[in-house]
Amino acid sequence: MDVSNEHLKALLEQTDRAFKELLRDPDSLILNDKYEDAKKELNSYVLSVRKHLR
């Protein structure tokens, strides 16, 4: 796997972990923020990759 795929894999795992933690305590503002931050980071990376593929 090249570096970008490793980075994507890490971001996906980070988002998945944050989601699973949030499922255990859905009322937690801290876990909700952690999940939202992970999603934003993943989305930002995906948009960046898409932009470079054009």
Biopython code that builds the backbone (N, CA, C, O; Angstrom):
import numpy as np
from Bio.PDB.StructureBuilder import StructureBuilder

atoms = [
    (1, "MET", "N", (0.832, -1.178, 0.000)),
    (1, "MET", "CA", (0.000, 0.000, 0.000)),
    (1, "MET", "C", (0.881, 1.246, 0.000)),
    (1, "MET", "O", (1.872, 1.321, 0.726)),
    (2, "ASP", "N", (0.510, 2.208, -0.813)),
    (2, "ASP", "CA", (1.313, 3.426, -0.816)),
    (2, "ASP", "C", (0.920, 4.329, 0.351)),
    (2, "ASP", "O", (-0.012, 4.032, 1.099)),
    (3, "VAL", "N", (1.636, 5.419, 0.488)),
    (3, "VAL", "CA", (1.462, 6.292, 1.644)),
    (3, "VAL", "C", (0.035, 6.829, 1.737)),
    (3, "VAL", "O", (-0.543, 6.841, 2.823)),
    (4, "SER", "N", (-0.543, 7.272, 0.621)),
    (4, "SER", "CA", (-1.887, 7.841, 0.672)),
    (4, "SER", "C", (-2.909, 6.785, 1.086)),
    (4, "SER", "O", (-3.852, 7.085, 1.818)),
    (5, "ASN", "N", (-2.724, 5.553, 0.621)),
    (5, "ASN", "CA", (-3.645, 4.496, 1.022)),
    (5, "ASN", "C", (-3.485, 4.177, 2.506)),
    (5, "ASN", "O", (-4.473, 3.879, 3.177)),
    (6, "GLU", "N", (-2.290, 4.232, 3.017)),
    (6, "GLU", "CA", (-2.067, 4.013, 4.450)),
    (6, "GLU", "C", (-2.727, 5.122, 5.252)),
    (6, "GLU", "O", (-3.328, 4.878, 6.299)),
    (7, "HIS", "N", (-2.608, 6.336, 4.750)),
    (7, "HIS", "CA", (-3.237, 7.469, 5.441)),
    (7, "HIS", "C", (-4.761, 7.322, 5.422)),
    (7, "HIS", "O", (-5.422, 7.545, 6.436)),
    (8, "LEU", "N", (-5.309, 6.950, 4.279)),
    (8, "LEU", "CA", (-6.751, 6.733, 4.164)),
    (8, "LEU", "C", (-7.198, 5.625, 5.107)),
    (8, "LEU", "O", (-8.214, 5.754, 5.790)),
    (9, "LYS", "N", (-6.448, 4.554, 5.140)),
    (9, "LYS", "CA", (-6.775, 3.438, 6.032)),
    (9, "LYS", "C", (-6.787, 3.896, 7.493)),
    (9, "LYS", "O", (-7.682, 3.529, 8.254)),
    (10, "ALA", "N", (-5.798, 4.692, 7.878)),
    (10, "ALA", "CA", (-5.716, 5.193, 9.254)),
    (10, "ALA", "C", (-6.898, 6.106, 9.574)),
    (10, "ALA", "O", (-7.462, 6.037, 10.666)),
    (11, "LEU", "N", (-7.270, 6.955, 8.628)),
    (11, "LEU", "CA", (-8.408, 7.843, 8.850)),
    (11, "LEU", "C", (-9.716, 7.062, 8.971)),
    (11, "LEU", "O", (-10.568, 7.392, 9.795)),
    (12, "LEU", "N", (-9.866, 6.042, 8.159)),
    (12, "LEU", "CA", (-11.066, 5.195, 8.243)),
    (12, "LEU", "C", (-11.136, 4.479, 9.586)),
    (12, "LEU", "O", (-12.200, 4.399, 10.200)),
    (13, "GLU", "N", (-10.010, 3.964, 10.035)),
    (13, "GLU", "CA", (-9.971, 3.273, 11.326)),
    (13, "GLU", "C", (-10.263, 4.241, 12.469)),
    (13, "GLU", "O", (-10.973, 3.893, 13.412)),
    (14, "GLN", "N", (-9.720, 5.445, 12.388)),
    (14, "GLN", "CA", (-9.952, 6.464, 13.411)),
    (14, "GLN", "C", (-11.444, 6.819, 13.462)),
    (14, "GLN", "O", (-12.019, 6.937, 14.545)),
    (15, "THR", "N", (-12.058, 6.986, 12.309)),
    (15, "THR", "CA", (-13.482, 7.324, 12.246)),
    (15, "THR", "C", (-14.327, 6.179, 12.777)),
    (15, "THR", "O", (-15.297, 6.398, 13.503)),
    (16, "ASP", "N", (-13.960, 4.967, 12.415)),
    (16, "ASP", "CA", (-14.694, 3.786, 12.879)),
    (16, "ASP", "C", (-14.610, 3.639, 14.402)),
    (16, "ASP", "O", (-15.615, 3.359, 15.056)),
    (17, "ARG", "N", (-13.413, 3.827, 14.962)),
    (17, "ARG", "CA", (-13.247, 3.752, 16.416)),
    (17, "ARG", "C", (-14.082, 4.811, 17.125)),
    (17, "ARG", "O", (-14.739, 4.531, 18.127)),
    (18, "ALA", "N", (-14.048, 6.030, 16.593)),
    (18, "ALA", "CA", (-14.804, 7.124, 17.200)),
    (18, "ALA", "C", (-16.303, 6.837, 17.146)),
    (18, "ALA", "O", (-17.032, 7.137, 18.092)),
    (19, "PHE", "N", (-16.758, 6.257, 16.043)),
    (19, "PHE", "CA", (-18.177, 5.916, 15.913)),
    (19, "PHE", "C", (-18.576, 4.839, 16.917)),
    (19, "PHE", "O", (-19.621, 4.935, 17.561)),
    (20, "LYS", "N", (-17.744, 3.824, 17.043)),
    (20, "LYS", "CA", (-18.047, 2.748, 17.994)),
    (20, "LYS", "C", (-18.080, 3.256, 19.429)),
    (20, "LYS", "O", (-18.913, 2.822, 20.225)),
    (21, "GLU", "N", (-17.174, 4.175, 19.761)),
    (21, "GLU", "CA", (-17.181, 4.772, 21.098)),
    (21, "GLU", "C", (-18.464, 5.575, 21.310)),
    (21, "GLU", "O", (-19.067, 5.521, 22.382)),
    (22, "LEU", "N", (-18.870, 6.309, 20.300)),
    (22, "LEU", "CA", (-20.084, 7.115, 20.394)),
    (22, "LEU", "C", (-21.317, 6.233, 20.556)),
    (22, "LEU", "O", (-22.247, 6.595, 21.277)),
    (23, "LEU", "N", (-21.331, 5.090, 19.898)),
    (23, "LEU", "CA", (-22.460, 4.168, 20.045)),
    (23, "LEU", "C", (-22.624, 3.697, 21.486)),
    (23, "LEU", "O", (-23.743, 3.470, 21.946)),
    (24, "ARG", "N", (-21.514, 3.552, 22.192)),
    (24, "ARG", "CA", (-21.570, 3.103, 23.584)),
    (24, "ARG", "C", (-22.101, 4.187, 24.515)),
    (24, "ARG", "O", (-22.669, 3.884, 25.565)),
    (25, "ASP", "N", (-21.919, 5.445, 24.132)),
    (25, "ASP", "CA", (-22.378, 6.557, 24.966)),
    (25, "ASP", "C", (-22.865, 7.690, 24.056)),
    (25, "ASP", "O", (-22.188, 8.709, 23.914)),
    (26, "PRO", "N", (-24.034, 7.510, 23.442)),
    (26, "PRO", "CA", (-24.506, 8.479, 22.441)),
    (26, "PRO", "C", (-24.782, 9.882, 22.975)),
    (26, "PRO", "O", (-24.876, 10.827, 22.191)),
    (27, "ASP", "N", (-24.912, 10.035, 24.275)),
    (27, "ASP", "CA", (-25.180, 11.356, 24.847)),
    (27, "ASP", "C", (-23.911, 12.147, 25.175)),
    (27, "ASP", "O", (-23.990, 13.301, 25.596)),
    (28, "SER", "N", (-22.753, 11.533, 24.983)),
    (28, "SER", "CA", (-21.495, 12.186, 25.310)),
    (28, "SER", "C", (-21.135, 13.255, 24.280)),
    (28, "SER", "O", (-20.962, 12.967, 23.096)),
    (29, "LEU", "N", (-21.027, 14.474, 24.752)),
    (29, "LEU", "CA", (-20.634, 15.570, 23.863)),
    (29, "LEU", "C", (-19.190, 15.420, 23.404)),
    (29, "LEU", "O", (-18.861, 15.747, 22.264)),
    (30, "ILE", "N", (-18.341, 14.933, 24.276)),
    (30, "ILE", "CA", (-16.927, 14.736, 23.937)),
    (30, "ILE", "C", (-16.779, 13.691, 22.836)),
    (30, "ILE", "O", (-16.036, 13.894, 21.875)),
    (31, "LEU", "N", (-17.492, 12.568, 22.979)),
    (31, "LEU", "CA", (-17.404, 11.521, 21.959)),
    (31, "LEU", "C", (-18.048, 11.964, 20.654)),
    (31, "LEU", "O", (-17.595, 11.589, 19.573)),
    (32, "ASN", "N", (-19.098, 12.757, 20.755)),
    (32, "ASN", "CA", (-19.721, 13.283, 19.543)),
    (32, "ASN", "C", (-18.753, 14.205, 18.811)),
    (32, "ASN", "O", (-18.626, 14.131, 17.589)),
    (33, "ASP", "N", (-18.074, 15.070, 19.550)),
    (33, "ASP", "CA", (-17.082, 15.955, 18.937)),
    (33, "ASP", "C", (-15.937, 15.159, 18.318)),
    (33, "ASP", "O", (-15.465, 15.480, 17.228)),
    (34, "LYS", "N", (-15.503, 14.131, 19.014)),
    (34, "LYS", "CA", (-14.413, 13.288, 18.505)),
    (34, "LYS", "C", (-14.814, 12.628, 17.178)),
    (34, "LYS", "O", (-14.026, 12.582, 16.233)),
    (35, "TYR", "N", (-16.043, 12.122, 17.126)),
    (35, "TYR", "CA", (-16.536, 11.496, 15.897)),
    (35, "TYR", "C", (-16.664, 12.532, 14.774)),
    (35, "TYR", "O", (-16.258, 12.275, 13.641)),
    (36, "GLU", "N", (-17.225, 13.693, 15.087)),
    (36, "GLU", "CA", (-17.377, 14.730, 14.065)),
    (36, "GLU", "C", (-16.022, 15.186, 13.542)),
    (36, "GLU", "O", (-15.869, 15.415, 12.342)),
    (37, "ASP", "N", (-15.042, 15.321, 14.422)),
    (37, "ASP", "CA", (-13.687, 15.700, 13.998)),
    (37, "ASP", "C", (-13.080, 14.643, 13.086)),
    (37, "ASP", "O", (-12.446, 14.972, 12.083)),
    (38, "ALA", "N", (-13.273, 13.378, 13.432)),
    (38, "ALA", "CA", (-12.745, 12.279, 12.608)),
    (38, "ALA", "C", (-13.401, 12.291, 11.233)),
    (38, "ALA", "O", (-12.727, 12.105, 10.220)),
    (39, "LYS", "N", (-14.714, 12.510, 11.195)),
    (39, "LYS", "CA", (-15.416, 12.575, 9.909)),
    (39, "LYS", "C", (-14.916, 13.736, 9.065)),
    (39, "LYS", "O", (-14.710, 13.592, 7.860)),
    (40, "LYS", "N", (-14.723, 14.881, 9.694)),
    (40, "LYS", "CA", (-14.234, 16.053, 8.960)),
    (40, "LYS", "C", (-12.854, 15.802, 8.377)),
    (40, "LYS", "O", (-12.582, 16.160, 7.231)),
    (41, "GLU", "N", (-11.989, 15.187, 9.164)),
    (41, "GLU", "CA", (-10.637, 14.897, 8.680)),
    (41, "GLU", "C", (-10.676, 13.917, 7.512)),
    (41, "GLU", "O", (-9.962, 14.093, 6.524)),
    (42, "LEU", "N", (-11.506, 12.890, 7.625)),
    (42, "LEU", "CA", (-11.655, 11.915, 6.540)),
    (42, "LEU", "C", (-12.225, 12.586, 5.295)),
    (42, "LEU", "O", (-11.704, 12.394, 4.197)),
    (43, "ASN", "N", (-13.277, 13.361, 5.453)),
    (43, "ASN", "CA", (-13.886, 14.035, 4.305)),
    (43, "ASN", "C", (-12.917, 15.002, 3.637)),
    (43, "ASN", "O", (-12.870, 15.091, 2.410)),
    (44, "SER", "N", (-12.156, 15.715, 4.431)),
    (44, "SER", "CA", (-11.177, 16.644, 3.884)),
    (44, "SER", "C", (-10.128, 15.908, 3.046)),
    (44, "SER", "O", (-9.755, 16.353, 1.961)),
    (45, "TYR", "N", (-9.668, 14.784, 3.570)),
    (45, "TYR", "CA", (-8.670, 14.000, 2.832)),
    (45, "TYR", "C", (-9.249, 13.467, 1.521)),
    (45, "TYR", "O", (-8.592, 13.526, 0.482)),
    (46, "VAL", "N", (-10.469, 12.951, 1.569)),
    (46, "VAL", "CA", (-11.106, 12.403, 0.367)),
    (46, "VAL", "C", (-11.300, 13.505, -0.672)),
    (46, "VAL", "O", (-11.048, 13.289, -1.858)),
    (47, "LEU", "N", (-11.742, 14.671, -0.241)),
    (47, "LEU", "CA", (-11.899, 15.790, -1.179)),
    (47, "LEU", "C", (-10.563, 16.190, -1.795)),
    (47, "LEU", "O", (-10.495, 16.513, -2.981)),
    (48, "SER", "N", (-9.509, 16.168, -0.996)),
    (48, "SER", "CA", (-8.190, 16.499, -1.497)),
    (48, "SER", "C", (-7.729, 15.498, -2.556)),
    (48, "SER", "O", (-7.186, 15.882, -3.592)),
    (49, "VAL", "N", (-7.949, 14.231, -2.290)),
    (49, "VAL", "CA", (-7.569, 13.190, -3.249)),
    (49, "VAL", "C", (-8.369, 13.347, -4.538)),
    (49, "VAL", "O", (-7.814, 13.256, -5.633)),
    (50, "ARG", "N", (-9.651, 13.580, -4.411)),
    (50, "ARG", "CA", (-10.500, 13.775, -5.602)),
    (50, "ARG", "C", (-10.017, 14.952, -6.428)),
    (50, "ARG", "O", (-9.961, 14.881, -7.656)),
    (51, "LYS", "N", (-9.668, 16.037, -5.746)),
    (51, "LYS", "CA", (-9.213, 17.245, -6.450)),
    (51, "LYS", "C", (-7.939, 16.948, -7.232)),
    (51, "LYS", "O", (-7.773, 17.434, -8.350)),
    (52, "HIS", "N", (-7.043, 16.161, -6.659)),
    (52, "HIS", "CA", (-5.777, 15.856, -7.337)),
    (52, "HIS", "C", (-5.943, 14.848, -8.472)),
    (52, "HIS", "O", (-5.062, 14.727, -9.323)),
    (53, "LEU", "N", (-7.051, 14.134, -8.493)),
    (53, "LEU", "CA", (-7.292, 13.145, -9.551)),
    (53, "LEU", "C", (-7.902, 13.777, -10.799)),
    (53, "LEU", "O", (-7.935, 13.149, -11.857)),
    (54, "ARG", "N", (-8.373, 14.982, -10.686)),
    (54, "ARG", "CA", (-9.022, 15.640, -11.840)),
    (54, "ARG", "C", (-8.044, 16.099, -12.851)),
    (54, "ARG", "O", (-8.431, 16.667, -13.872)),
]
sb = StructureBuilder()
sb.init_structure("model")
sb.init_model(0)
sb.init_chain("A")
sb.init_seg("    ")
for serial, (resi, resn, name, xyz) in enumerate(atoms, 1):
    if name == "N":
        sb.init_residue(resn, " ", resi, " ")
    sb.init_atom(name, np.array(xyz, "f"), 0.0, 1.0, " ", f" {name:<3s}", serial, name[0])
structure = sb.get_structure()
